[in-house]
Each structure stands twice: as structure tokens, then as C-alpha cells.
Amino acid sequence: MKYLLKYSPEITIKSRPVRSRFVKQLRKNLQKLLGELEDKVTVTSRWDYLEVDSPFSEGKQKQKLESVLCDTPGVNTIALSRHYPLTDMDDILARTLELYRERLQGRTFAVRCKRAGKHSFSSVDVERYVGGGLNQQTEAAGVKLNQPDITVRLEIREQDVFIIDEIKSGMGGFPLGTQEAVLSLISGGFDSAVSSYLSTRRGLLTHFCFFNLGGLEHEIAVKEVALYLWMRYGASHKVKFVSVPFEKVVAEIITNVDNSQMGVVLKRMMLRAAEEISQELGINALVTGEAVAQVSSQTLSNLAVIDQVTEKLVLRPLIMSEKQDIIDLARQIGTEEFSAVIPEYCGVISVKPTTRATLSRIEAEEAKFDFSVLQEVVNERTIVPVHHLPHERQQAQHDFVQLETLSEGMVVIDIRHPDEEQRMPLSLSANEVQKIPFYKLNTVFQAGSLQEARQYLLYCDKGMMSRLHASYLCEQGFKNVGVYRPGRRI
């Protein structure tokens, strides 16, 4: 199977040196991601597209490969194609008939051909010849040039013919590694997850910074979101997860700051901490999920006062978005369901929060704050590579069984996101498989829905999410939990 990957339109309008650099980075990213599937997958750079050759014509490996192509920043469309050497018009027609004969039955169609190189015929010549042949030799409802039921797409490049089987939408944006790094303030909710995705799609190397206001359960939930976003959209590069224990700062604010000003002061404290951490990491910009007037701290007046506390550039990808649009995008990228149930901790709740903060008033309130507390929590922050999160918890907490083969009576729990599970269902002939997405896993165990006497093995594609949750469940006292890693070295 051959795939033709068209670049994001913004890449194609860059100057030649910039475009070449972006294409080179995109090819490098794909080679790293696809190399984990099969060494025989090759990625070749062309001026107008990338060509991916795969030995997989069907099955789970093909589905995994296509998921990688669709979820890699910088790719606009993915055309699944059949590749043949160019001979003559009759051969092009015969090849097209093989693929489209059954599809055209009872349906209108049009043929569209793109051509590059020197040939004795034009693109229109190909469209007329192949279109006429298909109309005569199939049971199609006829040719319809405007809004046909099916568009038959052909590409002729020098001495190669590509008959397009299917076109999938890519992620768009810029390749990771072509832009600078940012530190995204993530709470795990809809807004911060979507804003982190948008910065990744724009080619920004997006590190995560979490201000823990709610203890271990909150931290685990946010790590899930960060790990998911990284595995699906950013795994071509290594990024960091920063966790800052912010409960002491919240306590100091509640004790010493006027009730109406607490929300703005909390945001300023977060930006102060994020600025120091980003400086240490060599990062020049911060990303937040704020949208104008969504909550009281996000009015223009309050945002202006909040921003004055830092010299770092603060990026807000969602600033003009409506909440429903954000939730719709969360659903599209796969974060909606667990953001909806993630434990949210507002930290401070004002009875009548200010919507028109002034810098002088806020600075007067902050004069009552003990800034040694802020420095203390910044010093206590932890920084872990995102791909080490599952191993970190495993080493720090509990050991659990990890198996490549199953024994009789063991139950496998498929914890993958429903979208991924539907694309690549797990089927076992000798063992029961239960489908419990990772964001519902803890609830199911805590509810006592599973039998204590049975052994449950968590399964996900790369094993990262399953190890993270197995460690967490073992810590909660569930000793009958392990990890199923078929055909992989643990």
C-alpha cells in the first residue's frame, strides 16, 4: 500500500528554504513514529507530497499506520493509493476498473486527474478517456461533473500512475520541531486539554505544567490527559510533565487575600511559578486555556492584570471560543469523555469575584501574601518526561504482574479510548475481554463491579496507560490487577 501525504497548505506557501526545512522535519517525525511499527515502512520526500510505502494491505498494523498518519502535525490529507507504472491509457482504464467497478454501480461519478511531468497527453485527455470507459463498462448511473456521488481521483507523476482508493483528513498545522517550545498550564479539563492540542498542532513543542490543588487523584487524572495527548499527537518528540504542589499557595491566599480578589491573585501566582519553571527549561512562552468572559477571572480587565505579572508571552488559543465549540473539539480529539469526569478543583471560590481588577488593588492584596510559600512549592515541583510517567509510578509505588501470555480464567480489560478500540478491536479466543475506557476504570473498581477472586489484566496498545493505571489501582489496594502486553518485551 502506498500513501500520498499532502502538506498543510501553510507549508506550501513558505519560501523554498523554509518549506524544505519543514518537509525534512515532517519526514523525520514520521520515520520515528512509523519505525515503531515496521522497519519496512519507508517515507520518501517529494516537493509536493510525502510518499509512504507500507507492506500492510489490511489488518491492525495498517490501521495503526493510518492512525499515525492522520494524527501527525503537518499532514493535510492522506491519499491511500494503488501504484502502477505508466504505460498507456488502456492500462490506466483497466487498473481503474479493477478498483471502482463495484463502487460505481448505480451511482454518478466524475474523474479528476492531476499530472506532473512531460507527457503526450493532458490531464483532461485522461479524464475523458477513463471517464468514458468507466461509463461504458460499469453499471454507473452516469457522469456528473458537478457534485457527483463518487469522484475517481488519478495522479500521474512522471512515469508513475496513482489511483486513489480513499482520502483521509490529516491533522494539519506545522510539524513538531519546526517551532519553539511552550509550557502549557494544564488542569485536565476541556479547555486546557484542547489548548494543549492546538499548540501541538501548530508545531509548538508543548510541555505540560500542572498546579496540583486536589491531591493524588487529581494529579493522576491530569497525567492521563497529558499522556494521551502526547501519545496520540506528539510522540515524535520528548516533552516534560511538571507538577507543582499548590495547596499551600491556595491556603495562603484564602487566609490573607480579600475574598473578591482571590481568583485573580491565584492566576498571577500560577504565572509567577510557571515563569520561573519555564525559565529553567529554556522556554519563552506559556499556554493557557482561557476564553474571554468564560469565568470571572477571564474578563479583559482581569486578564490584563494577570498578564502583567510575567514577562513571558502568554498564548491563549481559545481566547475567542465558545464553550460548546471547545467541547466539540475535545470530542473530536478524544479528550471529551475523561475531561467530563475529571475531578476539578477551583482552589478558591469568591462570593462576589471581581470582574474589573485593578493592578493597584491586586498588588495591595499580594503585599499580604508570604512569597516564601510560593518559592517553597516551586522548589518542590517535580519534572518528569511524559513517556516516563507510567514507569515513575510503577517504581515509586507497587509492582504488578506483566504478562505476554494468558492463563485460563484471566480477564483482559481493554482500557483504550473507544475510538481506538473500535478501529482495532481486541479479540481473544480463550479469555474474556471487557471494554472499560481508562477514564472509567477507577470508578468501576471502586464500585466493586469486578470479582476479587479473578485476575484482571489491563491492555492498551503501547502499554503506557495500562501500566499507569495498574500502579494506581494497586496503590488503592486492588492486588488482582496486572498488565497484558502480547508479543512485547516488558
CORTA-V745296 format. One record per residue. N is the residue number from 1. RES is the residue in one small letter. NEAR is the number of other ideal C-beta (glycine too) atoms within 12 Angstrom. Layout:
# CORTA-V745296
n=N res=RES near=NEAR
n=N res=RES near=NEAR
This chain:
# CORTA-V745296
n=1 res=m near=31
n=2 res=k near=33
n=3 res=y near=40
n=4 res=l near=40
n=5 res=l near=45
n=6 res=k near=34
n=7 res=y near=39
n=8 res=s near=32
n=9 res=p near=18
n=10 res=e near=22
n=11 res=i near=35
n=12 res=t near=21
n=13 res=i near=12
n=14 res=k near=20
n=15 res=s near=11
n=16 res=r near=13
n=17 res=p near=10
n=18 res=v near=19
n=19 res=r near=27
n=20 res=s near=20
n=21 res=r near=23
n=22 res=f near=34
n=23 res=v near=36
n=24 res=k near=23
n=25 res=q near=31
n=26 res=l near=42
n=27 res=r near=33
n=28 res=k near=25
n=29 res=n near=38
n=30 res=l near=43
n=31 res=q near=26
n=32 res=k near=24
n=33 res=l near=36
n=34 res=l near=35
n=35 res=g near=20
n=36 res=e near=20
n=37 res=l near=30
n=38 res=e near=23
n=39 res=d near=11
n=40 res=k near=16
n=41 res=v near=30
n=42 res=t near=23
n=43 res=v near=34
n=44 res=t near=21
n=45 res=s near=24
n=46 res=r near=24
n=47 res=w near=17
n=48 res=d near=24
n=49 res=y near=34
n=50 res=l near=40
n=51 res=e near=31
n=52 res=v near=40
n=53 res=d near=23
n=54 res=s near=33
n=55 res=p near=19
n=56 res=f near=25
n=57 res=s near=16
n=58 res=e near=13
n=59 res=g near=18
n=60 res=k near=22
n=61 res=q near=24
n=62 res=k near=27
n=63 res=q near=27
n=64 res=k near=27
n=65 res=l near=40
n=66 res=e near=36
n=67 res=s near=34
n=68 res=v near=44
n=69 res=l near=41
n=70 res=c near=35
n=71 res=d near=41
n=72 res=t near=47
n=73 res=p near=45
n=74 res=g near=48
n=75 res=v near=45
n=76 res=n near=32
n=77 res=t near=28
n=78 res=i near=37
n=79 res=a near=35
n=80 res=l near=31
n=81 res=s near=36
n=82 res=r near=29
n=83 res=h near=29
n=84 res=y near=25
n=85 res=p near=16
n=86 res=l near=28
n=87 res=t near=15
n=88 res=d near=21
n=89 res=m near=27
n=90 res=d near=16
n=91 res=d near=21
n=92 res=i near=39
n=93 res=l near=34
n=94 res=a near=23
n=95 res=r near=31
n=96 res=t near=41
n=97 res=l near=27
n=98 res=e near=19
n=99 res=l near=30
n=100 res=y near=37
n=101 res=r near=23
n=102 res=e near=14
n=103 res=r near=25
n=104 res=l near=33
n=105 res=q near=17
n=106 res=g near=14
n=107 res=r near=24
n=108 res=t near=25
n=109 res=f near=35
n=110 res=a near=29
n=111 res=v near=38
n=112 res=r near=27
n=113 res=c near=33
n=114 res=k near=25
n=115 res=r near=27
n=116 res=a near=21
n=117 res=g near=18
n=118 res=k near=12
n=119 res=h near=21
n=120 res=s near=12
n=121 res=f near=20
n=122 res=s near=17
n=123 res=s near=24
n=124 res=v near=17
n=125 res=d near=21
n=126 res=v near=35
n=127 res=e near=32
n=128 res=r near=22
n=129 res=y near=26
n=130 res=v near=41
n=131 res=g near=38
n=132 res=g near=21
n=133 res=g near=29
n=134 res=l near=41
n=135 res=n near=29
n=136 res=q near=17
n=137 res=q near=20
n=138 res=t near=30
n=139 res=e near=17
n=140 res=a near=30
n=141 res=a near=18
n=142 res=g near=21
n=143 res=v near=28
n=144 res=k near=20
n=145 res=l near=16
n=146 res=n near=10
n=147 res=q near=10
n=148 res=p near=24
n=149 res=d near=20
n=150 res=i near=32
n=151 res=t near=28
n=152 res=v near=40
n=153 res=r near=34
n=154 res=l near=41
n=155 res=e near=36
n=156 res=i near=38
n=157 res=r near=28
n=158 res=e near=15
n=159 res=q near=17
n=160 res=d near=26
n=161 res=v near=36
n=162 res=f near=36
n=163 res=i near=37
n=164 res=i near=33
n=165 res=d near=29
n=166 res=e near=25
n=167 res=i near=26
n=168 res=k near=28
n=169 res=s near=19
n=170 res=g near=35
n=171 res=m near=37
n=172 res=g near=30
n=173 res=g near=34
n=174 res=f near=37
n=175 res=p near=46
n=176 res=l near=39
n=177 res=g near=31
n=178 res=t near=33
n=179 res=q near=29
n=180 res=e near=24
n=181 res=a near=31
n=182 res=v near=40
n=183 res=l near=48
n=184 res=s near=51
n=185 res=l near=47
n=186 res=i near=52
n=187 res=s near=39
n=188 res=g near=44
n=189 res=g near=38
n=190 res=f near=38
n=191 res=d near=40
n=192 res=s near=41
n=193 res=a near=50
n=194 res=v near=42
n=195 res=s near=43
n=196 res=s near=52
n=197 res=y near=44
n=198 res=l near=39
n=199 res=s near=42
n=200 res=t near=48
n=201 res=r near=35
n=202 res=r near=32
n=203 res=g near=36
n=204 res=l near=37
n=205 res=l near=38
n=206 res=t near=45
n=207 res=h near=41
n=208 res=f near=51
n=209 res=c near=45
n=210 res=f near=46
n=211 res=f near=42
n=212 res=n near=36
n=213 res=l near=33
n=214 res=g near=25
n=215 res=g near=17
n=216 res=l near=22
n=217 res=e near=24
n=218 res=h near=29
n=219 res=e near=37
n=220 res=i near=38
n=221 res=a near=39
n=222 res=v near=45
n=223 res=k near=41
n=224 res=e near=47
n=225 res=v near=51
n=226 res=a near=48
n=227 res=l near=47
n=228 res=y near=47
n=229 res=l near=42
n=230 res=w near=40
n=231 res=m near=36
n=232 res=r near=39
n=233 res=y near=47
n=234 res=g near=44
n=235 res=a near=32
n=236 res=s near=36
n=237 res=h near=30
n=238 res=k near=20
n=239 res=v near=39
n=240 res=k near=35
n=241 res=f near=42
n=242 res=v near=41
n=243 res=s near=38
n=244 res=v near=38
n=245 res=p near=28
n=246 res=f near=39
n=247 res=e near=26
n=248 res=k near=29
n=249 res=v near=40
n=250 res=v near=33
n=251 res=a near=24
n=252 res=e near=29
n=253 res=i near=37
n=254 res=i near=25
n=255 res=t near=19
n=256 res=n near=23
n=257 res=v near=34
n=258 res=d near=27
n=259 res=n near=20
n=260 res=s near=25
n=261 res=q near=40
n=262 res=m near=38
n=263 res=g near=39
n=264 res=v near=43
n=265 res=v near=45
n=266 res=l near=43
n=267 res=k near=46
n=268 res=r near=37
n=269 res=m near=42
n=270 res=m near=44
n=271 res=l near=37
n=272 res=r near=34
n=273 res=a near=41
n=274 res=a near=44
n=275 res=e near=29
n=276 res=e near=29
n=277 res=i near=38
n=278 res=s near=36
n=279 res=q near=19
n=280 res=e near=19
n=281 res=l near=27
n=282 res=g near=15
n=283 res=i near=33
n=284 res=n near=23
n=285 res=a near=33
n=286 res=l near=46
n=287 res=v near=42
n=288 res=t near=41
n=289 res=g near=39
n=290 res=e near=38
n=291 res=a near=30
n=292 res=v near=22
n=293 res=a near=19
n=294 res=q near=27
n=295 res=v near=25
n=296 res=s near=30
n=297 res=s near=40
n=298 res=q near=32
n=299 res=t near=24
n=300 res=l near=20
n=301 res=s near=23
n=302 res=n near=37
n=303 res=l near=31
n=304 res=a near=22
n=305 res=v near=32
n=306 res=i near=37
n=307 res=d near=31
n=308 res=q near=24
n=309 res=v near=31
n=310 res=t near=28
n=311 res=e near=17
n=312 res=k near=28
n=313 res=l near=21
n=314 res=v near=33
n=315 res=l near=30
n=316 res=r near=31
n=317 res=p near=34
n=318 res=l near=33
n=319 res=i near=24
n=320 res=m near=15
n=321 res=s near=26
n=322 res=e near=17
n=323 res=k near=21
n=324 res=q near=14
n=325 res=d near=20
n=326 res=i near=32
n=327 res=i near=25
n=328 res=d near=16
n=329 res=l near=28
n=330 res=a near=35
n=331 res=r near=23
n=332 res=q near=24
n=333 res=i near=33
n=334 res=g near=34
n=335 res=t near=44
n=336 res=e near=30
n=337 res=e near=24
n=338 res=f near=38
n=339 res=s near=36
n=340 res=a near=21
n=341 res=v near=23
n=342 res=i near=37
n=343 res=p near=27
n=344 res=e near=22
n=345 res=y near=25
n=346 res=c near=23
n=347 res=g near=30
n=348 res=v near=33
n=349 res=i near=21
n=350 res=s near=27
n=351 res=v near=13
n=352 res=k near=13
n=353 res=p near=27
n=354 res=t near=28
n=355 res=t near=23
n=356 res=r near=20
n=357 res=a near=38
n=358 res=t near=19
n=359 res=l near=22
n=360 res=s near=13
n=361 res=r near=21
n=362 res=i near=36
n=363 res=e near=20
n=364 res=a near=17
n=365 res=e near=31
n=366 res=e near=33
n=367 res=a near=16
n=368 res=k near=20
n=369 res=f near=31
n=370 res=d near=20
n=371 res=f near=23
n=372 res=s near=13
n=373 res=v near=26
n=374 res=l near=36
n=375 res=q near=21
n=376 res=e near=20
n=377 res=v near=33
n=378 res=v near=32
n=379 res=n near=17
n=380 res=e near=21
n=381 res=r near=30
n=382 res=t near=26
n=383 res=i near=26
n=384 res=v near=30
n=385 res=p near=23
n=386 res=v near=43
n=387 res=h near=27
n=388 res=h near=25
n=389 res=l near=39
n=390 res=p near=40
n=391 res=h near=23
n=392 res=e near=26
n=393 res=r near=33
n=394 res=q near=29
n=395 res=q near=15
n=396 res=a near=19
n=397 res=q near=23
n=398 res=h near=22
n=399 res=d near=19
n=400 res=f near=33
n=401 res=v near=27
n=402 res=q near=27
n=403 res=l near=27
n=404 res=e near=18
n=405 res=t near=19
n=406 res=l near=26
n=407 res=s near=17
n=408 res=e near=12
n=409 res=g near=16
n=410 res=m near=28
n=411 res=v near=29
n=412 res=v near=36
n=413 res=i near=41
n=414 res=d near=35
n=415 res=i near=44
n=416 res=r near=38
n=417 res=h near=35
n=418 res=p near=22
n=419 res=d near=23
n=420 res=e near=31
n=421 res=e near=26
n=422 res=q near=16
n=423 res=r near=24
n=424 res=m near=24
n=425 res=p near=18
n=426 res=l near=29
n=427 res=s near=16
n=428 res=l near=21
n=429 res=s near=9
n=430 res=a near=14
n=431 res=n near=26
n=432 res=e near=23
n=433 res=v near=25
n=434 res=q near=28
n=435 res=k near=26
n=436 res=i near=32
n=437 res=p near=34
n=438 res=f near=46
n=439 res=y near=34
n=440 res=k near=28
n=441 res=l near=38
n=442 res=n near=33
n=443 res=t near=23
n=444 res=v near=24
n=445 res=f near=31
n=446 res=q near=16
n=447 res=a near=11
n=448 res=g near=10
n=449 res=s near=18
n=450 res=l near=25
n=451 res=q near=15
n=452 res=e near=14
n=453 res=a near=11
n=454 res=r near=23
n=455 res=q near=29
n=456 res=y near=41
n=457 res=l near=40
n=458 res=l near=49
n=459 res=y near=47
n=460 res=c near=39
n=461 res=d near=35
n=462 res=k near=29
n=463 res=g near=33
n=464 res=m near=38
n=465 res=m near=42
n=466 res=s near=44
n=467 res=r near=42
n=468 res=l near=47
n=469 res=h near=48
n=470 res=a near=45
n=471 res=s near=33
n=472 res=y near=37
n=473 res=l near=37
n=474 res=c near=28
n=475 res=e near=24
n=476 res=q near=22
n=477 res=g near=14
n=478 res=f near=30
n=479 res=k near=20
n=480 res=n near=25
n=481 res=v near=42
n=482 res=g near=36
n=483 res=v near=39
n=484 res=y near=38
n=485 res=r near=28
n=486 res=p near=25
n=487 res=g near=14
n=488 res=r near=20
n=489 res=r near=8
n=490 res=i near=22
